């Protein structure tokens, strides 16, 4: 079975994904959906990695089995919600965008109306299946700590009142709820949103974000307790070469989800 998908967004994540799936016989990029200002870059990427893909500003629903979102909050509202309402399933990579009040409920309602499903990828973090299972049996506390090199926080509120390039010791740049973290650090805190949506929710999940000059990787730690017991998970992810704010594992997670739609056996 060949799955024809429309890729929404053609930045670092979208381009890396196309590189990884271009030889997959069971997957075919049918379209690359980008705003007008991104058409030139998308055509260049398509020429190298997806020559049969149509570069367009809107999802061509005919001939598309699935959409994969890698374009951010606006892409979810502009493209994912209408696709779901028309019965086209979707995979969403920009999970941090779901920190916006009401957006998770809108996605669920659109999928229900269209008789289809939207999948949120785990991205840069593991044990999401264990966390979601623990919620069923009684989950009491969840804490996520994200630790990255100082310059990985460039262009964020972390720059306010401090010079990131001169930090000599670890510095807590945020402490609060997952909703606040994903809102203030949308390109860095997808993991916080993912952990919260699998567990206790955006407002009950505690988050701490740290700029640490002693690390070269993106370090994610999840601690959870409840009736199931407790677990601690630490992951040290290499950043995506084209975007140090994103872990390379995020791309691999999206590819895994995409391949899972075509594979006869999935785990």
HELIX and SHEET records of a PDB file:
HELIX    1   1 UNK A   12  UNK A   21  1                                  10    
HELIX    2   2 UNK A   36  UNK A   38  5                                   3    
HELIX    3   3 UNK A   39  UNK A   49  1                                  11    
HELIX    4   4 UNK A   73  UNK A   75  1                                   3    
HELIX    5   5 UNK A   76  UNK A   80  3                                   5    
HELIX    6   6 UNK A   81  UNK A   85  1                                   5    
HELIX    7   7 UNK A   95  UNK A   99  5                                   5    
HELIX    8   8 UNK A  103  UNK A  114  1                                  12    
HELIX    9   9 UNK A  128  UNK A  137  1                                  10    
HELIX   10  10 UNK A  150  UNK A  153  5                                   4    
HELIX   11  11 UNK A  157  UNK A  159  5                                   3    
HELIX   12  12 UNK A  164  UNK A  166  5                                   3    
HELIX   13  13 UNK A  178  UNK A  184  1                                   7    
HELIX   14  14 UNK A  190  UNK A  198  1                                   9    
HELIX   15  15 UNK A  248  UNK A  260  1                                  13    
SHEET    1   A 6 UNK A  54  UNK A  56  0                                        
SHEET    2   A 6 UNK A  27  UNK A  33  1                                        
SHEET    3   A 6 UNK A   3  UNK A   8  1                                        
SHEET    4   A 6 UNK A  66  UNK A  69  1                                        
SHEET    5   A 6 UNK A  89  UNK A  92  1                                        
SHEET    6   A 6 UNK A 118  UNK A 120  1                                        
SHEET    1   B 5 UNK A 171  UNK A 177  0                                        
SHEET    2   B 5 UNK A 206  UNK A 211 -1                                        
SHEET    3   B 5 UNK A 139  UNK A 148  1                                        
SHEET    4   B 5 UNK A 218  UNK A 226 -1                                        
SHEET    5   B 5 UNK A 229  UNK A 237 -1                                        
SHEET    1   C 2 UNK A 239  UNK A 240  0                                        
SHEET    2   C 2 UNK A 243  UNK A 247 -1                                        
END                                                                             
